[in-house]
Amino acid sequence: MANVRAHFEASGLSLHDLGMKMGYPEKTARMSAWQFMSKTDDPRISMLKKFARAMGVPVEELVAERKKG
């Protein structure tokens, strides 16, 4: 989730905007995105795919191990 959070922070999107881009209804977009970002340590691949599409990045970029240093 570190890569997911880094992409979200760099995007400048609000949680509502992210939820909308991930395909959630306007009424639940913010809460759904918040739950994904805050309450998930080991997300399902389907959620990673939604997030990757919303961010315009390949899923592989989200699951790649972050380099230290």
PDB file of N, CA, C, O and CB in Angstrom:
ATOM      1  N   MET A   1       0.814  -1.198   0.000  1.00  0.00           N
ATOM      2  CA  MET A   1       0.000   0.000   0.000  1.00  0.00           C
ATOM      3  C   MET A   1       0.859   1.264   0.000  1.00  0.00           C
ATOM      4  O   MET A   1       0.345   2.353  -0.254  1.00  0.00           O
ATOM      5  CB  MET A   1      -0.927  -0.003   1.199  1.00  0.00           C
ATOM      6  N   ALA A   2       2.133   1.140   0.275  1.00  0.00           N
ATOM      7  CA  ALA A   2       2.994   2.330   0.270  1.00  0.00           C
ATOM      8  C   ALA A   2       3.013   2.973  -1.114  1.00  0.00           C
ATOM      9  O   ALA A   2       2.950   4.197  -1.229  1.00  0.00           O
ATOM     10  CB  ALA A   2       4.430   1.965   0.707  1.00  0.00           C
ATOM     11  N   ASN A   3       3.100   2.160  -2.158  1.00  0.00           N
ATOM     12  CA  ASN A   3       3.091   2.698  -3.521  1.00  0.00           C
ATOM     13  C   ASN A   3       1.743   3.332  -3.858  1.00  0.00           C
ATOM     14  O   ASN A   3       1.686   4.371  -4.517  1.00  0.00           O
ATOM     15  CB  ASN A   3       3.417   1.591  -4.532  1.00  0.00           C
ATOM     16  N   VAL A   4       0.678   2.712  -3.410  1.00  0.00           N
ATOM     17  CA  VAL A   4      -0.666   3.247  -3.641  1.00  0.00           C
ATOM     18  C   VAL A   4      -0.786   4.611  -2.981  1.00  0.00           C
ATOM     19  O   VAL A   4      -1.229   5.575  -3.606  1.00  0.00           O
ATOM     20  CB  VAL A   4      -1.754   2.281  -3.100  1.00  0.00           C
ATOM     21  N   ARG A   5      -0.392   4.686  -1.721  1.00  0.00           N
ATOM     22  CA  ARG A   5      -0.494   5.958  -0.998  1.00  0.00           C
ATOM     23  C   ARG A   5       0.381   7.040  -1.634  1.00  0.00           C
ATOM     24  O   ARG A   5      -0.022   8.199  -1.726  1.00  0.00           O
ATOM     25  CB  ARG A   5      -0.099   5.764   0.469  1.00  0.00           C
ATOM     26  N   ALA A   6       1.574   6.653  -2.068  1.00  0.00           N
ATOM     27  CA  ALA A   6       2.469   7.622  -2.711  1.00  0.00           C
ATOM     28  C   ALA A   6       1.854   8.167  -3.999  1.00  0.00           C
ATOM     29  O   ALA A   6       1.933   9.367  -4.261  1.00  0.00           O
ATOM     30  CB  ALA A   6       3.832   6.976  -3.012  1.00  0.00           C
ATOM     31  N   HIS A   7       1.253   7.309  -4.792  1.00  0.00           N
ATOM     32  CA  HIS A   7       0.606   7.757  -6.033  1.00  0.00           C
ATOM     33  C   HIS A   7      -0.574   8.674  -5.729  1.00  0.00           C
ATOM     34  O   HIS A   7      -0.775   9.684  -6.403  1.00  0.00           O
ATOM     35  CB  HIS A   7       0.133   6.547  -6.864  1.00  0.00           C
ATOM     36  N   PHE A   8      -1.347   8.317  -4.714  1.00  0.00           N
ATOM     37  CA  PHE A   8      -2.489   9.152  -4.354  1.00  0.00           C
ATOM     38  C   PHE A   8      -2.028  10.524  -3.885  1.00  0.00           C
ATOM     39  O   PHE A   8      -2.569  11.539  -4.324  1.00  0.00           O
ATOM     40  CB  PHE A   8      -3.327   8.475  -3.266  1.00  0.00           C
ATOM     41  N   GLU A   9      -1.053  10.570  -3.012  1.00  0.00           N
ATOM     42  CA  GLU A   9      -0.563  11.849  -2.499  1.00  0.00           C
ATOM     43  C   GLU A   9       0.000  12.720  -3.619  1.00  0.00           C
ATOM     44  O   GLU A   9      -0.214  13.932  -3.636  1.00  0.00           O
ATOM     45  CB  GLU A   9       0.507  11.616  -1.432  1.00  0.00           C
ATOM     46  N   ALA A  10       0.713  12.105  -4.546  1.00  0.00           N
ATOM     47  CA  ALA A  10       1.300  12.856  -5.666  1.00  0.00           C
ATOM     48  C   ALA A  10       0.243  13.342  -6.648  1.00  0.00           C
ATOM     49  O   ALA A  10       0.470  14.306  -7.379  1.00  0.00           O
ATOM     50  CB  ALA A  10       2.318  11.995  -6.399  1.00  0.00           C
ATOM     51  N   SER A  11      -0.906  12.683  -6.669  1.00  0.00           N
ATOM     52  CA  SER A  11      -1.939  13.023  -7.649  1.00  0.00           C
ATOM     53  C   SER A  11      -2.622  14.354  -7.361  1.00  0.00           C
ATOM     54  O   SER A  11      -3.088  15.026  -8.281  1.00  0.00           O
ATOM     55  CB  SER A  11      -2.974  11.933  -7.696  1.00  0.00           C
ATOM     56  N   GLY A  12      -2.681  14.735  -6.100  1.00  0.00           N
ATOM     57  CA  GLY A  12      -3.385  15.954  -5.734  1.00  0.00           C
ATOM     58  C   GLY A  12      -4.900  15.804  -5.736  1.00  0.00           C
ATOM     59  O   GLY A  12      -5.619  16.786  -5.548  1.00  0.00           O
ATOM     60  N   LEU A  13      -5.388  14.597  -5.943  1.00  0.00           N
ATOM     61  CA  LEU A  13      -6.830  14.347  -5.950  1.00  0.00           C
ATOM     62  C   LEU A  13      -7.388  14.349  -4.532  1.00  0.00           C
ATOM     63  O   LEU A  13      -6.680  14.033  -3.575  1.00  0.00           O
ATOM     64  CB  LEU A  13      -7.140  13.010  -6.636  1.00  0.00           C
ATOM     65  N   SER A  14      -8.641  14.703  -4.409  1.00  0.00           N
ATOM     66  CA  SER A  14      -9.338  14.541  -3.133  1.00  0.00           C
ATOM     67  C   SER A  14      -9.819  13.093  -3.060  1.00  0.00           C
ATOM     68  O   SER A  14      -9.834  12.385  -4.067  1.00  0.00           O
ATOM     69  CB  SER A  14     -10.543  15.558  -2.991  1.00  0.00           C
ATOM     70  N   LEU A  15     -10.209  12.660  -1.865  1.00  0.00           N
ATOM     71  CA  LEU A  15     -10.762  11.309  -1.730  1.00  0.00           C
ATOM     72  C   LEU A  15     -12.030  11.155  -2.564  1.00  0.00           C
ATOM     73  O   LEU A  15     -12.270  10.097  -3.147  1.00  0.00           O
ATOM     74  CB  LEU A  15     -11.060  10.994  -0.255  1.00  0.00           C
ATOM     75  N   HIS A  16     -12.833  12.202  -2.619  1.00  0.00           N
ATOM     76  CA  HIS A  16     -14.048  12.155  -3.435  1.00  0.00           C
ATOM     77  C   HIS A  16     -13.694  11.953  -4.907  1.00  0.00           C
ATOM     78  O   HIS A  16     -14.283  11.110  -5.583  1.00  0.00           O
ATOM     79  CB  HIS A  16     -14.875  13.449  -3.255  1.00  0.00           C
ATOM     80  N   ASP A  17     -12.733  12.727  -5.395  1.00  0.00           N
ATOM     81  CA  ASP A  17     -12.318  12.598  -6.795  1.00  0.00           C
ATOM     82  C   ASP A  17     -11.767  11.204  -7.082  1.00  0.00           C
ATOM     83  O   ASP A  17     -12.075  10.608  -8.114  1.00  0.00           O
ATOM     84  CB  ASP A  17     -11.264  13.659  -7.139  1.00  0.00           C
ATOM     85  N   LEU A  18     -10.958  10.694  -6.171  1.00  0.00           N
ATOM     86  CA  LEU A  18     -10.408   9.350  -6.352  1.00  0.00           C
ATOM     87  C   LEU A  18     -11.535   8.326  -6.417  1.00  0.00           C
ATOM     88  O   LEU A  18     -11.549   7.468  -7.299  1.00  0.00           O
ATOM     89  CB  LEU A  18      -9.429   9.001  -5.209  1.00  0.00           C
ATOM     90  N   GLY A  19     -12.468   8.415  -5.492  1.00  0.00           N
ATOM     91  CA  GLY A  19     -13.598   7.478  -5.490  1.00  0.00           C
ATOM     92  C   GLY A  19     -14.391   7.521  -6.781  1.00  0.00           C
ATOM     93  O   GLY A  19     -14.799   6.484  -7.304  1.00  0.00           O
ATOM     94  N   MET A  20     -14.608   8.720  -7.293  1.00  0.00           N
ATOM     95  CA  MET A  20     -15.327   8.862  -8.560  1.00  0.00           C
ATOM     96  C   MET A  20     -14.526   8.220  -9.692  1.00  0.00           C
ATOM     97  O   MET A  20     -15.091   7.516 -10.529  1.00  0.00           O
ATOM     98  CB  MET A  20     -15.600  10.357  -8.871  1.00  0.00           C
ATOM     99  N   LYS A  21     -13.220   8.457  -9.723  1.00  0.00           N
ATOM    100  CA  LYS A  21     -12.382   7.885 -10.781  1.00  0.00           C
ATOM    101  C   LYS A  21     -12.307   6.363 -10.672  1.00  0.00           C
ATOM    102  O   LYS A  21     -12.095   5.673 -11.669  1.00  0.00           O
ATOM    103  CB  LYS A  21     -10.972   8.482 -10.723  1.00  0.00           C
ATOM    104  N   MET A  22     -12.482   5.845  -9.454  1.00  0.00           N
ATOM    105  CA  MET A  22     -12.465   4.394  -9.250  1.00  0.00           C
ATOM    106  C   MET A  22     -13.813   3.765  -9.585  1.00  0.00           C
ATOM    107  O   MET A  22     -13.947   2.541  -9.581  1.00  0.00           O
ATOM    108  CB  MET A  22     -12.085   4.066  -7.808  1.00  0.00           C
ATOM    109  N   GLY A  23     -14.814   4.600  -9.876  1.00  0.00           N
ATOM    110  CA  GLY A  23     -16.093   4.081 -10.327  1.00  0.00           C
ATOM    111  C   GLY A  23     -17.174   3.975  -9.266  1.00  0.00           C
ATOM    112  O   GLY A  23     -18.206   3.343  -9.494  1.00  0.00           O
ATOM    113  N   TYR A  24     -16.954   4.580  -8.122  1.00  0.00           N
ATOM    114  CA  TYR A  24     -17.979   4.548  -7.078  1.00  0.00           C
ATOM    115  C   TYR A  24     -19.032   5.613  -7.330  1.00  0.00           C
ATOM    116  O   TYR A  24     -18.741   6.640  -7.944  1.00  0.00           O
ATOM    117  CB  TYR A  24     -17.348   4.747  -5.693  1.00  0.00           C
ATOM    118  N   PRO A  25     -20.255   5.379  -6.864  1.00  0.00           N
ATOM    119  CA  PRO A  25     -21.309   6.389  -7.021  1.00  0.00           C
ATOM    120  C   PRO A  25     -20.930   7.657  -6.244  1.00  0.00           C
ATOM    121  O   PRO A  25     -20.240   7.592  -5.227  1.00  0.00           O
ATOM    122  CB  PRO A  25     -22.686   5.836  -6.528  1.00  0.00           C
ATOM    123  N   GLU A  26     -21.387   8.791  -6.735  1.00  0.00           N
ATOM    124  CA  GLU A  26     -21.030  10.068  -6.122  1.00  0.00           C
ATOM    125  C   GLU A  26     -21.320  10.101  -4.620  1.00  0.00           C
ATOM    126  O   GLU A  26     -20.545  10.664  -3.846  1.00  0.00           O
ATOM    127  CB  GLU A  26     -21.775  11.190  -6.808  1.00  0.00           C
ATOM    128  N   LYS A  27     -22.430   9.501  -4.218  1.00  0.00           N
ATOM    129  CA  LYS A  27     -22.835   9.511  -2.818  1.00  0.00           C
ATOM    130  C   LYS A  27     -21.850   8.788  -1.896  1.00  0.00           C
ATOM    131  O   LYS A  27     -21.694   9.167  -0.735  1.00  0.00           O
ATOM    132  CB  LYS A  27     -24.194   8.886  -2.686  1.00  0.00           C
ATOM    133  N   THR A  28     -21.192   7.759  -2.403  1.00  0.00           N
ATOM    134  CA  THR A  28     -20.295   6.948  -1.569  1.00  0.00           C
ATOM    135  C   THR A  28     -18.832   7.042  -1.981  1.00  0.00           C
ATOM    136  O   THR A  28     -17.984   6.362  -1.403  1.00  0.00           O
ATOM    137  CB  THR A  28     -20.726   5.511  -1.614  1.00  0.00           C
ATOM    138  N   ALA A  29     -18.528   7.868  -2.962  1.00  0.00           N
ATOM    139  CA  ALA A  29     -17.174   7.928  -3.521  1.00  0.00           C
ATOM    140  C   ALA A  29     -16.122   8.239  -2.463  1.00  0.00           C
ATOM    141  O   ALA A  29     -15.116   7.537  -2.362  1.00  0.00           O
ATOM    142  CB  ALA A  29     -17.112   8.972  -4.619  1.00  0.00           C
ATOM    143  N   ARG A  30     -16.350   9.288  -1.674  1.00  0.00           N
ATOM    144  CA  ARG A  30     -15.356   9.688  -0.681  1.00  0.00           C
ATOM    145  C   ARG A  30     -15.129   8.588   0.352  1.00  0.00           C
ATOM    146  O   ARG A  30     -13.985   8.242   0.648  1.00  0.00           O
ATOM    147  CB  ARG A  30     -15.792  10.977   0.014  1.00  0.00           C
ATOM    148  N   MET A  31     -16.202   8.041   0.896  1.00  0.00           N
ATOM    149  CA  MET A  31     -16.079   7.007   1.929  1.00  0.00           C
ATOM    150  C   MET A  31     -15.429   5.743   1.382  1.00  0.00           C
ATOM    151  O   MET A  31     -14.606   5.129   2.062  1.00  0.00           O
ATOM    152  CB  MET A  31     -17.451   6.673   2.510  1.00  0.00           C
ATOM    153  N   SER A  32     -15.783   5.352   0.178  1.00  0.00           N
ATOM    154  CA  SER A  32     -15.201   4.150  -0.423  1.00  0.00           C
ATOM    155  C   SER A  32     -13.704   4.321  -0.644  1.00  0.00           C
ATOM    156  O   SER A  32     -12.923   3.412  -0.365  1.00  0.00           O
ATOM    157  CB  SER A  32     -15.895   3.826  -1.752  1.00  0.00           C
ATOM    158  N   ALA A  33     -13.306   5.487  -1.145  1.00  0.00           N
ATOM    159  CA  ALA A  33     -11.879   5.749  -1.364  1.00  0.00           C
ATOM    160  C   ALA A  33     -11.149   5.813  -0.028  1.00  0.00           C
ATOM    161  O   ALA A  33     -10.037   5.299   0.094  1.00  0.00           O
ATOM    162  CB  ALA A  33     -11.674   7.067  -2.154  1.00  0.00           C
ATOM    163  N   TRP A  34     -11.762   6.438   0.971  1.00  0.00           N
ATOM    164  CA  TRP A  34     -11.142   6.524   2.296  1.00  0.00           C
ATOM    165  C   TRP A  34     -10.922   5.134   2.881  1.00  0.00           C
ATOM    166  O   TRP A  34      -9.858   4.849   3.430  1.00  0.00           O
ATOM    167  CB  TRP A  34     -12.011   7.366   3.244  1.00  0.00           C
ATOM    168  N   GLN A  35     -11.920   4.276   2.766  1.00  0.00           N
ATOM    169  CA  GLN A  35     -11.774   2.914   3.286  1.00  0.00           C
ATOM    170  C   GLN A  35     -10.654   2.176   2.567  1.00  0.00           C
ATOM    171  O   GLN A  35      -9.870   1.471   3.203  1.00  0.00           O
ATOM    172  CB  GLN A  35     -13.092   2.138   3.143  1.00  0.00           C
ATOM    173  N   PHE A  36     -10.572   2.329   1.265  1.00  0.00           N
ATOM    174  CA  PHE A  36      -9.508   1.682   0.505  1.00  0.00           C
ATOM    175  C   PHE A  36      -8.143   2.200   0.943  1.00  0.00           C
ATOM    176  O   PHE A  36      -7.219   1.413   1.150  1.00  0.00           O
ATOM    177  CB  PHE A  36      -9.706   1.911  -0.998  1.00  0.00           C
ATOM    178  N   MET A  37      -8.010   3.506   1.085  1.00  0.00           N
ATOM    179  CA  MET A  37      -6.722   4.108   1.430  1.00  0.00           C
ATOM    180  C   MET A  37      -6.338   3.901   2.892  1.00  0.00           C
ATOM    181  O   MET A  37      -5.154   3.769   3.202  1.00  0.00           O
ATOM    182  CB  MET A  37      -6.752   5.583   1.125  1.00  0.00           C
ATOM    183  N   SER A  38      -7.301   3.870   3.780  1.00  0.00           N
ATOM    184  CA  SER A  38      -7.010   3.865   5.217  1.00  0.00           C
ATOM    185  C   SER A  38      -7.183   2.521   5.919  1.00  0.00           C
ATOM    186  O   SER A  38      -6.501   2.242   6.905  1.00  0.00           O
ATOM    187  CB  SER A  38      -7.875   4.853   5.882  1.00  0.00           C
ATOM    188  N   LYS A  39      -8.066   1.712   5.429  1.00  0.00           N
ATOM    189  CA  LYS A  39      -8.418   0.488   6.151  1.00  0.00           C
ATOM    190  C   LYS A  39      -7.911  -0.786   5.485  1.00  0.00           C
ATOM    191  O   LYS A  39      -8.201  -1.888   5.951  1.00  0.00           O
ATOM    192  CB  LYS A  39      -9.903   0.404   6.298  1.00  0.00           C
ATOM    193  N   THR A  40      -7.165  -0.643   4.409  1.00  0.00           N
ATOM    194  CA  THR A  40      -6.722  -1.809   3.662  1.00  0.00           C
ATOM    195  C   THR A  40      -5.205  -1.934   3.715  1.00  0.00           C
ATOM    196  O   THR A  40      -4.485  -1.021   3.309  1.00  0.00           O
ATOM    197  CB  THR A  40      -7.200  -1.731   2.210  1.00  0.00           C
ATOM    198  N   ASP A  41      -4.723  -3.068   4.218  1.00  0.00           N
ATOM    199  CA  ASP A  41      -3.284  -3.333   4.206  1.00  0.00           C
ATOM    200  C   ASP A  41      -2.913  -4.315   3.098  1.00  0.00           C
ATOM    201  O   ASP A  41      -1.787  -4.303   2.600  1.00  0.00           O
ATOM    202  CB  ASP A  41      -2.830  -3.878   5.564  1.00  0.00           C
ATOM    203  N   ASP A  42      -3.857  -5.157   2.720  1.00  0.00           N
ATOM    204  CA  ASP A  42      -3.615  -6.181   1.713  1.00  0.00           C
ATOM    205  C   ASP A  42      -4.806  -6.186   0.751  1.00  0.00           C
ATOM    206  O   ASP A  42      -5.685  -7.042   0.853  1.00  0.00           O
ATOM    207  CB  ASP A  42      -3.405  -7.596   2.372  1.00  0.00           C
ATOM    208  N   PRO A  43      -4.835  -5.229  -0.184  1.00  0.00           N
ATOM    209  CA  PRO A  43      -6.012  -5.079  -1.039  1.00  0.00           C
ATOM    210  C   PRO A  43      -6.167  -6.206  -2.057  1.00  0.00           C
ATOM    211  O   PRO A  43      -5.197  -6.847  -2.458  1.00  0.00           O
ATOM    212  CB  PRO A  43      -5.946  -3.763  -1.761  1.00  0.00           C
ATOM    213  N   ARG A  44      -7.397  -6.421  -2.454  1.00  0.00           N
ATOM    214  CA  ARG A  44      -7.679  -7.373  -3.530  1.00  0.00           C
ATOM    215  C   ARG A  44      -7.143  -6.805  -4.836  1.00  0.00           C
ATOM    216  O   ARG A  44      -7.037  -5.590  -5.005  1.00  0.00           O
ATOM    217  CB  ARG A  44      -9.208  -7.670  -3.639  1.00  0.00           C
ATOM    218  N   ILE A  45      -6.810  -7.693  -5.747  1.00  0.00           N
ATOM    219  CA  ILE A  45      -6.290  -7.265  -7.044  1.00  0.00           C
ATOM    220  C   ILE A  45      -7.322  -6.424  -7.795  1.00  0.00           C
ATOM    221  O   ILE A  45      -6.957  -5.513  -8.537  1.00  0.00           O
ATOM    222  CB  ILE A  45      -5.886  -8.484  -7.886  1.00  0.00           C
ATOM    223  N   SER A  46      -8.606  -6.725  -7.604  1.00  0.00           N
ATOM    224  CA  SER A  46      -9.639  -5.938  -8.283  1.00  0.00           C
ATOM    225  C   SER A  46      -9.602  -4.484  -7.816  1.00  0.00           C
ATOM    226  O   SER A  46      -9.820  -3.573  -8.615  1.00  0.00           O
ATOM    227  CB  SER A  46     -11.036  -6.543  -8.029  1.00  0.00           C
ATOM    228  N   MET A  47      -9.329  -4.261  -6.536  1.00  0.00           N
ATOM    229  CA  MET A  47      -9.228  -2.894  -6.023  1.00  0.00           C
ATOM    230  C   MET A  47      -7.981  -2.207  -6.570  1.00  0.00           C
ATOM    231  O   MET A  47      -8.022  -1.028  -6.923  1.00  0.00           O
ATOM    232  CB  MET A  47      -9.205  -2.894  -4.482  1.00  0.00           C
ATOM    233  N   LEU A  48      -6.881  -2.939  -6.640  1.00  0.00           N
ATOM    234  CA  LEU A  48      -5.660  -2.364  -7.199  1.00  0.00           C
ATOM    235  C   LEU A  48      -5.852  -1.993  -8.665  1.00  0.00           C
ATOM    236  O   LEU A  48      -5.327  -0.980  -9.128  1.00  0.00           O
ATOM    237  CB  LEU A  48      -4.493  -3.344  -7.051  1.00  0.00           C
ATOM    238  N   LYS A  49      -6.604  -2.814  -9.393  1.00  0.00           N
ATOM    239  CA  LYS A  49      -6.878  -2.516 -10.798  1.00  0.00           C
ATOM    240  C   LYS A  49      -7.704  -1.235 -10.931  1.00  0.00           C
ATOM    241  O   LYS A  49      -7.422  -0.401 -11.791  1.00  0.00           O
ATOM    242  CB  LYS A  49      -7.613  -3.693 -11.463  1.00  0.00           C
ATOM    243  N   LYS A  50      -8.716  -1.080 -10.086  1.00  0.00           N
ATOM    244  CA  LYS A  50      -9.531   0.145 -10.115  1.00  0.00           C
ATOM    245  C   LYS A  50      -8.662   1.365  -9.830  1.00  0.00           C
ATOM    246  O   LYS A  50      -8.762   2.387 -10.509  1.00  0.00           O
ATOM    247  CB  LYS A  50     -10.687   0.060  -9.087  1.00  0.00           C
ATOM    248  N   PHE A  51      -7.810   1.241  -8.818  1.00  0.00           N
ATOM    249  CA  PHE A  51      -6.945   2.353  -8.442  1.00  0.00           C
ATOM    250  C   PHE A  51      -5.954   2.650  -9.569  1.00  0.00           C
ATOM    251  O   PHE A  51      -5.737   3.813  -9.908  1.00  0.00           O
ATOM    252  CB  PHE A  51      -6.196   2.038  -7.127  1.00  0.00           C
ATOM    253  N   ALA A  52      -5.361   1.622 -10.142  1.00  0.00           N
ATOM    254  CA  ALA A  52      -4.394   1.807 -11.225  1.00  0.00           C
ATOM    255  C   ALA A  52      -5.035   2.523 -12.414  1.00  0.00           C
ATOM    256  O   ALA A  52      -4.438   3.435 -12.987  1.00  0.00           O
ATOM    257  CB  ALA A  52      -3.821   0.450 -11.670  1.00  0.00           C
ATOM    258  N   ARG A  53      -6.247   2.113 -12.785  1.00  0.00           N
ATOM    259  CA  ARG A  53      -6.954   2.787 -13.881  1.00  0.00           C
ATOM    260  C   ARG A  53      -7.215   4.252 -13.538  1.00  0.00           C
ATOM    261  O   ARG A  53      -7.046   5.133 -14.381  1.00  0.00           O
ATOM    262  CB  ARG A  53      -8.286   2.070 -14.189  1.00  0.00           C
ATOM    263  N   ALA A  54      -7.622   4.503 -12.310  1.00  0.00           N
ATOM    264  CA  ALA A  54      -7.914   5.872 -11.876  1.00  0.00           C
ATOM    265  C   ALA A  54      -6.658   6.751 -11.918  1.00  0.00           C
ATOM    266  O   ALA A  54      -6.738   7.942 -12.219  1.00  0.00           O
ATOM    267  CB  ALA A  54      -8.503   5.864 -10.455  1.00  0.00           C
ATOM    268  N   MET A  55      -5.506   6.160 -11.615  1.00  0.00           N
ATOM    269  CA  MET A  55      -4.247   6.908 -11.579  1.00  0.00           C
ATOM    270  C   MET A  55      -3.513   6.898 -12.918  1.00  0.00           C
ATOM    271  O   MET A  55      -2.573   7.664 -13.127  1.00  0.00           O
ATOM    272  CB  MET A  55      -3.346   6.342 -10.507  1.00  0.00           C
ATOM    273  N   GLY A  56      -3.952   6.023 -13.820  1.00  0.00           N
ATOM    274  CA  GLY A  56      -3.287   5.928 -15.114  1.00  0.00           C
ATOM    275  C   GLY A  56      -1.907   5.292 -15.037  1.00  0.00           C
ATOM    276  O   GLY A  56      -0.992   5.673 -15.767  1.00  0.00           O
ATOM    277  N   VAL A  57      -1.769   4.307 -14.132  1.00  0.00           N
ATOM    278  CA  VAL A  57      -0.486   3.604 -13.985  1.00  0.00           C
ATOM    279  C   VAL A  57      -0.723   2.103 -14.084  1.00  0.00           C
ATOM    280  O   VAL A  57      -1.831   1.637 -13.819  1.00  0.00           O
ATOM    281  CB  VAL A  57       0.201   3.963 -12.628  1.00  0.00           C
ATOM    282  N   PRO A  58       0.291   1.345 -14.458  1.00  0.00           N
ATOM    283  CA  PRO A  58       0.130  -0.111 -14.491  1.00  0.00           C
ATOM    284  C   PRO A  58       0.059  -0.689 -13.069  1.00  0.00           C
ATOM    285  O   PRO A  58       0.701  -0.173 -12.154  1.00  0.00           O
ATOM    286  CB  PRO A  58       1.295  -0.760 -15.273  1.00  0.00           C
ATOM    287  N   VAL A  59      -0.707  -1.739 -12.894  1.00  0.00           N
ATOM    288  CA  VAL A  59      -0.831  -2.398 -11.595  1.00  0.00           C
ATOM    289  C   VAL A  59       0.550  -2.818 -11.083  1.00  0.00           C
ATOM    290  O   VAL A  59       0.819  -2.754  -9.884  1.00  0.00           O
ATOM    291  CB  VAL A  59      -1.770  -3.627 -11.695  1.00  0.00           C
ATOM    292  N   GLU A  60       1.398  -3.237 -11.977  1.00  0.00           N
ATOM    293  CA  GLU A  60       2.739  -3.699 -11.583  1.00  0.00           C
ATOM    294  C   GLU A  60       3.508  -2.612 -10.827  1.00  0.00           C
ATOM    295  O   GLU A  60       4.315  -2.911  -9.947  1.00  0.00           O
ATOM    296  CB  GLU A  60       3.537  -4.135 -12.823  1.00  0.00           C
ATOM    297  N   GLU A  61       3.256  -1.378 -11.172  1.00  0.00           N
ATOM    298  CA  GLU A  61       3.922  -0.261 -10.502  1.00  0.00           C
ATOM    299  C   GLU A  61       3.448  -0.134  -9.046  1.00  0.00           C
ATOM    300  O   GLU A  61       4.183   0.346  -8.184  1.00  0.00           O
ATOM    301  CB  GLU A  61       3.660   1.056 -11.265  1.00  0.00           C
ATOM    302  N   LEU A  62       2.242  -0.561  -8.796  1.00  0.00           N
ATOM    303  CA  LEU A  62       1.698  -0.465  -7.444  1.00  0.00           C
ATOM    304  C   LEU A  62       2.176  -1.586  -6.546  1.00  0.00           C
ATOM    305  O   LEU A  62       2.293  -1.403  -5.334  1.00  0.00           O
ATOM    306  CB  LEU A  62       0.197  -0.466  -7.491  1.00  0.00           C
ATOM    307  N   VAL A  63       2.452  -2.741  -7.122  1.00  0.00           N
ATOM    308  CA  VAL A  63       2.843  -3.893  -6.303  1.00  0.00           C
ATOM    309  C   VAL A  63       4.353  -4.115  -6.278  1.00  0.00           C
ATOM    310  O   VAL A  63       4.840  -4.989  -5.561  1.00  0.00           O
ATOM    311  CB  VAL A  63       2.159  -5.143  -6.815  1.00  0.00           C
ATOM    312  N   ALA A  64       5.090  -3.334  -7.051  1.00  0.00           N
ATOM    313  CA  ALA A  64       6.551  -3.463  -7.058  1.00  0.00           C
ATOM    314  C   ALA A  64       7.106  -3.046  -5.713  1.00  0.00           C
ATOM    315  O   ALA A  64       6.603  -2.125  -5.069  1.00  0.00           O
ATOM    316  CB  ALA A  64       7.180  -2.615  -8.187  1.00  0.00           C
ATOM    317  N   GLU A  65       8.146  -3.737  -5.304  1.00  0.00           N
ATOM    318  CA  GLU A  65       8.780  -3.407  -4.035  1.00  0.00           C
ATOM    319  C   GLU A  65       9.485  -2.065  -4.161  1.00  0.00           C
ATOM    320  O   GLU A  65      10.195  -1.812  -5.134  1.00  0.00           O
ATOM    321  CB  GLU A  65       9.776  -4.513  -3.607  1.00  0.00           C
ATOM    322  N   ARG A  66       9.283  -1.217  -3.177  1.00  0.00           N
ATOM    323  CA  ARG A  66       9.903   0.118  -3.198  1.00  0.00           C
ATOM    324  C   ARG A  66      11.382  -0.009  -2.879  1.00  0.00           C
ATOM    325  O   ARG A  66      11.777  -0.763  -1.989  1.00  0.00           O
ATOM    326  CB  ARG A  66       9.210   1.078  -2.185  1.00  0.00           C
ATOM    327  N   LYS A  67      12.182   0.727  -3.605  1.00  0.00           N
ATOM    328  CA  LYS A  67      13.630   0.721  -3.362  1.00  0.00           C
ATOM    329  C   LYS A  67      13.953   1.678  -2.244  1.00  0.00           C
ATOM    330  O   LYS A  67      13.419   2.786  -2.177  1.00  0.00           O
ATOM    331  CB  LYS A  67      14.417   1.099  -4.637  1.00  0.00           C
ATOM    332  N   LYS A  68      14.828   1.243  -1.372  1.00  0.00           N
ATOM    333  CA  LYS A  68      15.236   2.088  -0.253  1.00  0.00           C
ATOM    334  C   LYS A  68      16.530   2.803  -0.621  1.00  0.00           C
ATOM    335  O   LYS A  68      17.389   2.272  -1.325  1.00  0.00           O
ATOM    336  CB  LYS A  68      15.416   1.249   1.048  1.00  0.00           C
ATOM    337  N   GLY A  69      16.630   4.023  -0.117  1.00  0.00           N
ATOM    338  CA  GLY A  69      17.878   4.752  -0.308  1.00  0.00           C
ATOM    339  C   GLY A  69      17.785   5.634  -1.437  1.00  0.00           C
ATOM    340  O   GLY A  69      18.746   6.335  -1.754  1.00  0.00           O
TER     341      GLY A  69
END
